[in-house]
Amino acid sequence: MKDKNAFLKILHVSTLTIALACDVLGALAQNNSDFDEKAFVKMVRSGKCDDAFRSIWHRVATGEVKPTEILSYYIENNKIVLDDLNKYDMSDRKISLMLQMKIFGRGSRGSDNRLMRRLLSPEIMQPGGKKIGACLAASKGSGEAVQECIENAQAVGIVDDFMKFYFYADKAMNDAVIVQCGRN
C-alpha cells in the first residue's frame, strides 16, 4: 500500500509539472503567435466551421492563449457547434468553461471576468461554482494552482476533462465527427 501511495504522489507531481510546462509554453506561444483570427472569423461567417476548427485546434491543444480564448467564446455562444458531444458524455457548456479555465490568468481580463461571472451564475450548480471561483481567485493565475482548480472542477462535474475533449477533437481532425456552424 505504501508503494502505491508513493507512486500516486509521483504521478500527481509529474502531472502537475507537465501542466505547468504546458502553461509556460502556452504563454511563450501567445507572445509569438501567428494565428490568423481574421481568417478564422471569415471561415465561421462563411459556414466553414469544420475548417475553422481545424485551423485553430492544434494551437488550442498546445496551449496558445488567444486561440483558446477565441474557441471558448465561439463554443460558449453557439457559433461553433461540436456535433455529438453527448455521445462522448461531454457538453459544450462544460467544454467552454474548461477552455476558459485553462487560460485563466493568462488571457484577457474580459475572458477571466466572464469565467468568474459564469461560475457564480445559475448556469453552474452552486455552491460548486463559487468554490471553484474562489479557488481560481486564490490561484492568481499560477499554472499549478489553476490546474488544481481545474481538477477540482472536473471532480464535481463543472467542466469536462481536457484529455477527453482532446480525443474528441482528434476525431474531428480525422473526419470521424463534424464541427458545424451555429448562430452567426
Backbone as CSV, one residue per row, in Angstrom:
resi,resn,N_x,N_y,N_z,CA_x,CA_y,CA_z,C_x,C_y,C_z
1,MET,0.817,-1.184,0.000,0.000,0.000,0.000,0.869,1.259,0.000
2,LYS,2.007,1.204,0.758,2.921,2.338,0.796,3.454,2.646,-0.595
3,ASP,3.842,1.581,-1.321,4.383,1.763,-2.666,3.351,2.388,-3.593
4,LYS,2.090,1.966,-3.448,1.034,2.506,-4.295,0.844,3.994,-4.008
5,ASN,0.824,4.398,-2.743,0.662,5.811,-2.386,1.837,6.645,-2.883
6,ALA,3.040,6.098,-2.769,4.227,6.811,-3.258,4.139,6.991,-4.770
7,PHE,3.717,5.931,-5.459,3.571,6.005,-6.912,2.534,7.055,-7.295
8,LEU,1.403,7.078,-6.593,0.350,8.048,-6.890,0.821,9.475,-6.645
9,LYS,1.620,9.698,-5.603,2.165,11.034,-5.345,3.107,11.450,-6.468
10,ILE,3.949,10.541,-6.904,4.874,10.835,-8.002,4.094,11.136,-9.274
11,LEU,3.059,10.338,-9.531,2.229,10.546,-10.716,1.550,11.911,-10.657
12,HIS,1.028,12.291,-9.488,0.364,13.575,-9.331,1.346,14.731,-9.546
13,VAL,2.516,14.652,-8.957,3.530,15.697,-9.113,3.964,15.780,-10.579
14,SER,4.118,14.633,-11.226,4.501,14.623,-12.642,3.433,15.281,-13.501
15,THR,2.179,14.983,-13.220,1.076,15.579,-13.964,1.057,17.089,-13.785
16,LEU,1.228,17.551,-12.554,1.245,18.989,-12.299,2.436,19.660,-12.975
17,THR,3.569,18.985,-13.000,4.759,19.526,-13.665,4.515,19.675,-15.164
18,ILE,3.908,18.669,-15.763,3.586,18.728,-17.196,2.600,19.860,-17.461
19,ALA,1.579,19.992,-16.599,0.590,21.059,-16.767,1.256,22.425,-16.686
20,LEU,2.169,22.587,-15.745,2.873,23.850,-15.593,3.736,24.132,-16.826
21,ALA,4.406,23.109,-17.327,5.230,23.286,-18.532,4.364,23.700,-19.719
22,CYS,3.185,23.097,-19.851,2.272,23.470,-20.929,1.826,24.913,-20.781
23,ASP,1.575,25.351,-19.530,1.183,26.732,-19.287,2.302,27.688,-19.700
24,VAL,3.527,27.358,-19.348,4.670,28.210,-19.687,4.853,28.254,-21.201
25,LEU,4.807,27.090,-21.845,4.948,27.050,-23.300,3.811,27.788,-23.982
26,GLY,2.606,27.660,-23.434,1.456,28.383,-23.977,1.641,29.881,-23.870
27,ALA,2.178,30.338,-22.758,2.420,31.770,-22.568,3.460,32.268,-23.573
28,LEU,4.493,31.475,-23.782,5.502,31.849,-24.776,4.897,31.865,-26.173
29,ALA,4.061,30.862,-26.461,3.439,30.777,-27.778,2.505,31.960,-28.009
30,GLN,1.847,32.430,-26.948,0.932,33.552,-27.091,1.684,34.775,-27.590
31,ASN,2.855,34.989,-27.064,3.635,36.164,-27.448,4.159,36.060,-28.870
32,ASN,4.297,34.847,-29.396,4.845,34.653,-30.733,3.822,34.065,-31.699
33,SER,2.549,34.132,-31.355,1.518,33.500,-32.158,1.343,34.214,-33.491
34,ASP,1.218,33.417,-34.531,0.913,33.975,-35.840,-0.490,33.530,-36.274
35,PHE,-1.333,33.217,-35.289,-2.697,32.783,-35.572,-3.455,33.893,-36.277
36,ASP,-4.126,33.538,-37.371,-4.862,34.497,-38.185,-6.333,34.502,-37.762
37,GLU,-6.633,35.342,-36.790,-8.002,35.415,-36.262,-8.992,35.856,-37.334
38,LYS,-8.599,36.785,-38.196,-9.500,37.272,-39.245,-9.895,36.138,-40.194
39,ALA,-8.938,35.286,-40.548,-9.243,34.153,-41.427,-10.186,33.171,-40.731
40,PHE,-9.974,32.963,-39.431,-10.842,32.084,-38.649,-12.273,32.615,-38.661
41,VAL,-12.440,33.900,-38.366,-13.765,34.524,-38.330,-14.428,34.441,-39.705
42,LYS,-13.652,34.679,-40.747,-14.189,34.615,-42.113,-14.699,33.205,-42.432
43,MET,-13.971,32.173,-42.012,-14.419,30.795,-42.233,-15.737,30.531,-41.506
44,VAL,-15.826,30.983,-40.265,-17.059,30.763,-39.488,-18.225,31.485,-40.153
45,ARG,-18.018,32.733,-40.508,-19.097,33.525,-41.130,-19.532,32.961,-42.477
46,SER,-18.626,32.292,-43.169,-18.979,31.718,-44.473,-19.474,30.273,-44.349
47,GLY,-19.681,29.811,-43.113,-20.249,28.483,-42.905,-19.258,27.339,-42.961
48,LYS,-17.978,27.639,-42.890,-16.937,26.608,-42.953,-16.368,26.349,-41.556
49,CYS,-17.256,25.988,-40.631,-16.846,25.835,-39.231,-15.935,24.636,-39.014
50,ASP,-16.111,23.597,-39.814,-15.217,22.448,-39.696,-13.786,22.868,-40.050
51,ASP,-13.643,23.653,-41.112,-12.323,24.172,-41.498,-11.784,25.136,-40.441
52,ALA,-12.675,25.965,-39.895,-12.255,26.910,-38.851,-11.726,26.151,-37.636
53,PHE,-12.432,25.088,-37.244,-11.983,24.289,-36.110,-10.617,23.675,-36.398
54,ARG,-10.445,23.169,-37.599,-9.157,22.568,-37.976,-8.030,23.604,-37.920
55,SER,-8.341,24.851,-38.261,-7.300,25.889,-38.272,-6.882,26.312,-36.866
56,ILE,-7.746,26.106,-35.890,-7.473,26.598,-34.545,-7.080,25.490,-33.576
57,TRP,-7.530,24.262,-33.842,-7.397,23.211,-32.834,-5.966,22.949,-32.391
58,HIS,-5.028,22.793,-33.308,-3.660,22.445,-32.889,-3.063,23.525,-31.983
59,ARG,-3.476,24.767,-32.168,-2.989,25.856,-31.315,-3.607,25.776,-29.925
60,VAL,-4.873,25.398,-29.869,-5.546,25.215,-28.577,-4.908,24.034,-27.840
61,ALA,-4.671,22.950,-28.577,-4.101,21.736,-27.973,-2.721,21.982,-27.381
62,THR,-1.971,22.924,-27.960,-0.625,23.202,-27.450,-0.608,24.351,-26.438
63,GLY,-1.788,24.883,-26.105,-1.874,25.867,-25.029,-1.760,27.321,-25.430
64,GLU,-1.875,27.629,-26.725,-1.827,29.036,-27.114,-3.046,29.744,-26.538
65,VAL,-2.814,30.858,-25.895,-3.867,31.539,-25.139,-4.931,32.154,-26.042
66,LYS,-4.555,32.984,-26.983,-5.544,33.700,-27.802,-6.439,32.723,-28.578
67,PRO,-5.895,31.733,-29.271,-6.780,30.777,-29.946,-7.704,30.028,-28.976
68,THR,-7.209,29.712,-27.778,-8.049,29.029,-26.787,-9.181,29.947,-26.352
69,GLU,-8.862,31.203,-26.143,-9.872,32.194,-25.758,-10.936,32.329,-26.850
70,ILE,-10.499,32.379,-28.084,-11.423,32.522,-29.219,-12.318,31.289,-29.341
71,LEU,-11.725,30.098,-29.314,-12.523,28.884,-29.461,-13.529,28.762,-28.314
72,SER,-13.112,29.070,-27.117,-14.019,29.026,-25.968,-15.215,29.941,-26.189
73,TYR,-14.961,31.151,-26.654,-16.030,32.122,-26.906,-16.994,31.598,-27.976
74,TYR,-16.456,31.063,-29.044,-17.302,30.583,-30.145,-18.133,29.370,-29.732
75,ILE,-17.587,28.522,-28.892,-18.357,27.372,-28.397,-19.417,27.859,-27.406
76,GLU,-19.017,28.716,-26.467,-19.949,29.228,-25.449,-21.151,29.912,-26.086
77,ASN,-20.949,30.635,-27.157,-22.008,31.397,-27.807,-22.647,30.669,-28.988
78,ASN,-22.405,29.373,-29.079,-23.010,28.506,-30.111,-22.751,28.977,-31.531
79,LYS,-21.615,29.620,-31.744,-21.224,29.997,-33.093,-20.556,28.810,-33.782
80,ILE,-19.924,27.963,-32.965,-19.381,26.688,-33.432,-20.055,25.606,-32.599
81,VAL,-20.596,24.615,-33.281,-21.313,23.533,-32.614,-20.508,22.248,-32.772
82,LEU,-20.146,21.682,-31.653,-19.395,20.435,-31.647,-20.406,19.292,-31.651
83,ASP,-20.492,18.625,-32.779,-21.510,17.594,-33.007,-21.290,16.364,-32.125
84,ASP,-22.378,15.787,-31.679,-22.382,14.504,-30.955,-21.600,14.509,-29.647
85,LEU,-21.457,15.647,-28.985,-20.744,15.676,-27.705,-21.388,14.747,-26.686
86,ASN,-22.719,14.663,-26.725,-23.402,13.808,-25.751,-23.017,12.342,-25.903
87,LYS,-22.667,11.924,-27.108,-22.189,10.542,-27.310,-20.885,10.290,-26.563
88,TYR,-20.142,11.347,-26.309,-18.858,11.249,-25.616,-18.979,11.713,-24.165
89,ASP,-20.220,11.859,-23.704,-20.515,12.267,-22.334,-19.870,13.610,-21.996
90,MET,-20.020,14.569,-22.927,-19.499,15.922,-22.734,-20.580,16.921,-23.142
91,SER,-20.405,18.186,-22.750,-21.333,19.235,-23.165,-20.556,20.474,-23.598
92,ASP,-21.160,21.239,-24.521,-20.493,22.456,-24.989,-20.271,23.449,-23.855
93,ARG,-21.194,23.539,-22.916,-21.059,24.445,-21.777,-19.836,24.076,-20.940
94,LYS,-19.690,22.786,-20.665,-18.559,22.335,-19.841,-17.240,22.449,-20.597
95,ILE,-17.275,22.261,-21.904,-16.063,22.407,-22.724,-15.616,23.868,-22.714
96,SER,-16.547,24.798,-22.944,-16.150,26.212,-22.987,-15.641,26.680,-21.625
97,LEU,-16.263,26.218,-20.548,-15.760,26.558,-19.208,-14.354,26.010,-18.987
98,MET,-14.148,24.766,-19.379,-12.834,24.143,-19.202,-11.766,24.915,-19.987
99,LEU,-12.080,25.312,-21.220,-11.112,26.065,-22.017,-10.821,27.422,-21.368
100,GLN,-11.863,28.072,-20.837,-11.643,29.353,-20.152,-10.751,29.156,-18.927
101,MET,-10.967,28.072,-18.214,-10.152,27.808,-17.019,-8.698,27.531,-17.399
102,LYS,-8.478,26.853,-18.531,-7.112,26.506,-18.955,-6.249,27.754,-19.137
103,ILE,-6.875,28.880,-19.497,-6.089,30.094,-19.754,-6.296,31.155,-18.675
104,PHE,-6.930,30.780,-17.572,-7.192,31.751,-16.506,-5.887,32.405,-16.051
105,GLY,-5.915,33.721,-15.984,-4.735,34.475,-15.550,-3.752,34.760,-16.667
106,ARG,-3.986,34.172,-17.844,-3.070,34.395,-18.971,-3.786,35.016,-20.156
107,GLY,-5.116,34.957,-20.164,-5.893,35.517,-21.255,-6.253,36.962,-20.970
108,SER,-7.232,37.437,-21.690,-7.660,38.820,-21.480,-8.422,38.937,-20.167
109,ARG,-8.420,40.129,-19.633,-9.156,40.384,-18.397,-10.644,40.093,-18.619
110,GLY,-11.144,40.416,-19.795,-12.550,40.159,-20.122,-12.882,38.672,-20.065
111,SER,-11.980,37.842,-20.547,-12.188,36.393,-20.509,-12.222,35.885,-19.073
112,ASP,-11.298,36.356,-18.250,-11.271,35.953,-16.841,-12.541,36.413,-16.119
113,ASN,-12.962,37.649,-16.388,-14.169,38.176,-15.756,-15.403,37.384,-16.192
114,ARG,-15.483,37.050,-17.477,-16.605,36.266,-17.995,-16.657,34.904,-17.313
115,LEU,-15.496,34.273,-17.144,-15.432,32.981,-16.471,-15.934,33.100,-15.037
116,MET,-15.480,34.114,-14.315,-15.895,34.272,-12.924,-17.402,34.519,-12.829
117,ARG,-17.959,35.309,-13.749,-19.412,35.530,-13.762,-20.156,34.219,-14.019
118,ARG,-19.656,33.427,-14.948,-20.304,32.145,-15.258,-20.259,31.207,-14.062
119,LEU,-19.134,31.185,-13.355,-19.015,30.296,-12.195,-19.973,30.677,-11.070
120,LEU,-20.350,31.943,-10.990,-21.253,32.405,-9.940,-22.722,32.399,-10.378
121,SER,-22.962,32.143,-11.649,-24.317,32.227,-12.199,-25.113,30.940,-11.962
122,PRO,-26.428,31.003,-12.203,-27.271,29.803,-12.079,-26.900,28.710,-13.100
123,GLU,-26.098,29.057,-14.115,-25.637,28.066,-15.101,-24.890,26.926,-14.417
124,ILE,-24.219,27.239,-13.303,-23.395,26.270,-12.583,-24.086,25.896,-11.276
125,MET,-24.090,24.598,-10.981,-24.658,24.123,-9.719,-23.871,24.740,-8.565
126,GLN,-24.580,25.388,-7.671,-23.934,26.029,-6.523,-24.055,25.120,-5.303
127,PRO,-23.145,25.133,-4.377,-22.065,26.099,-4.200,-20.785,25.733,-4.951
128,GLY,-20.823,24.691,-5.795,-19.610,24.254,-6.504,-18.947,25.342,-7.313
129,GLY,-19.744,26.117,-8.071,-19.194,27.190,-8.891,-18.493,28.246,-8.062
130,LYS,-19.083,28.586,-6.925,-18.475,29.589,-6.040,-17.145,29.082,-5.492
131,LYS,-17.091,27.797,-5.144,-15.847,27.224,-4.607,-14.751,27.230,-5.678
132,ILE,-15.109,26.881,-6.902,-14.118,26.880,-7.992,-13.687,28.315,-8.290
133,GLY,-14.627,29.255,-8.272,-14.293,30.663,-8.467,-13.316,31.157,-7.408
134,ALA,-13.570,30.776,-6.151,-12.672,31.162,-5.060,-11.293,30.527,-5.247
135,CYS,-11.269,29.287,-5.711,-10.007,28.586,-5.969,-9.204,29.338,-7.035
136,LEU,-9.873,29.720,-8.136,-9.186,30.440,-9.210,-8.691,31.803,-8.738
137,ALA,-9.532,32.503,-7.976,-9.120,33.819,-7.476,-7.883,33.687,-6.587
138,ALA,-7.865,32.656,-5.758,-6.719,32.437,-4.865,-5.477,32.008,-5.640
139,SER,-5.682,31.388,-6.813,-4.542,30.893,-7.608,-3.726,32.029,-8.196
140,LYS,-4.353,33.180,-8.382,-3.710,34.349,-9.001,-3.083,34.003,-10.358
141,GLY,-3.684,33.022,-11.048,-3.215,32.672,-12.377,-1.996,31.771,-12.410
142,SER,-1.535,31.296,-11.267,-0.390,30.396,-11.216,-0.765,29.066,-11.870
143,GLY,0.021,28.622,-12.838,-0.284,27.416,-13.613,-0.622,26.197,-12.785
144,GLU,0.199,25.893,-11.799,-0.017,24.705,-10.973,-1.293,24.847,-10.146
145,ALA,-1.519,26.026,-9.583,-2.708,26.254,-8.760,-3.973,26.224,-9.618
146,VAL,-3.908,26.802,-10.815,-5.058,26.764,-11.723,-5.368,25.319,-12.096
147,GLN,-4.338,24.528,-12.354,-4.545,23.120,-12.708,-5.264,22.375,-11.584
148,GLU,-4.927,22.666,-10.359,-5.626,22.041,-9.224,-7.088,22.457,-9.202
149,CYS,-7.379,23.718,-9.515,-8.769,24.186,-9.580,-9.525,23.452,-10.683
150,ILE,-8.865,23.255,-11.823,-9.489,22.528,-12.941,-9.794,21.095,-12.512
151,GLU,-8.843,20.459,-11.848,-9.066,19.086,-11.380,-10.241,19.028,-10.402
152,ASN,-10.349,20.023,-9.515,-11.479,20.083,-8.589,-12.790,20.283,-9.347
153,ALA,-12.767,21.137,-10.361,-13.963,21.392,-11.167,-14.386,20.127,-11.925
154,GLN,-13.402,19.360,-12.406,-13.714,18.092,-13.076,-14.324,17.108,-12.090
155,ALA,-13.781,17.057,-10.889,-14.247,16.102,-9.876,-15.704,16.335,-9.496
156,VAL,-16.143,17.603,-9.500,-17.531,17.888,-9.133,-18.437,18.083,-10.348
157,GLY,-17.907,17.835,-11.556,-18.721,17.854,-12.766,-19.005,19.219,-13.362
158,ILE,-18.221,20.227,-13.006,-18.434,21.570,-13.560,-17.843,21.687,-14.960
159,VAL,-16.715,21.054,-15.191,-16.076,21.079,-16.514,-15.786,19.660,-16.965
160,ASP,-15.632,19.512,-18.281,-15.225,18.228,-18.837,-13.706,18.129,-18.839
161,ASP,-13.223,16.922,-18.895,-11.796,16.636,-18.890,-11.163,17.053,-20.220
162,PHE,-10.054,17.776,-20.154,-9.391,18.242,-21.371,-8.953,17.076,-22.248
163,MET,-8.420,16.019,-21.658,-7.946,14.895,-22.479,-9.101,14.217,-23.204
164,LYS,-10.241,14.145,-22.581,-11.429,13.590,-23.230,-11.793,14.456,-24.438
165,PHE,-11.748,15.777,-24.245,-12.022,16.700,-25.344,-10.943,16.599,-26.416
166,TYR,-9.712,16.420,-26.000,-8.603,16.267,-26.943,-8.864,15.084,-27.883
167,PHE,-9.308,13.964,-27.319,-9.580,12.789,-28.155,-10.782,13.022,-29.066
168,TYR,-11.781,13.753,-28.582,-12.916,14.128,-29.423,-12.411,14.984,-30.593
169,ALA,-11.602,16.003,-30.294,-11.077,16.901,-31.316,-10.220,16.140,-32.321
170,ASP,-9.484,15.150,-31.838,-8.685,14.312,-32.731,-9.587,13.596,-33.731
171,LYS,-10.747,13.147,-33.263,-11.710,12.505,-34.174,-12.218,13.516,-35.195
172,ALA,-12.438,14.753,-34.751,-12.883,15.792,-35.681,-11.811,16.055,-36.738
173,MET,-10.556,16.032,-36.319,-9.460,16.257,-37.264,-9.352,15.117,-38.275
174,ASN,-9.813,13.940,-37.874,-9.765,12.768,-38.766,-11.110,12.491,-39.427
175,ASP,-11.995,13.483,-39.449,-13.307,13.395,-40.088,-14.260,12.386,-39.464
176,ALA,-14.004,11.930,-38.235,-14.922,10.994,-37.582,-16.128,11.731,-36.995
177,VAL,-15.968,13.005,-36.659,-17.084,13.861,-36.251,-16.954,15.174,-37.015
178,ILE,-18.077,15.836,-37.194,-18.103,17.081,-37.955,-18.404,18.245,-37.021
179,VAL,-17.664,19.322,-37.187,-17.917,20.550,-36.441,-18.797,21.416,-37.323
180,GLN,-19.910,21.887,-36.750,-20.889,22.640,-37.530,-20.968,24.082,-37.058
181,CYS,-21.615,24.898,-37.878,-21.838,26.292,-37.516,-23.178,26.403,-36.792
182,GLY,-23.216,27.311,-35.840,-24.451,27.589,-35.118,-24.931,28.972,-35.479
183,ARG,-25.196,29.781,-34.452,-25.666,31.159,-34.667,-24.502,32.036,-35.098
184,ASN,-24.649,32.708,-36.194,-23.607,33.651,-36.671,-24.204,34.956,-37.081
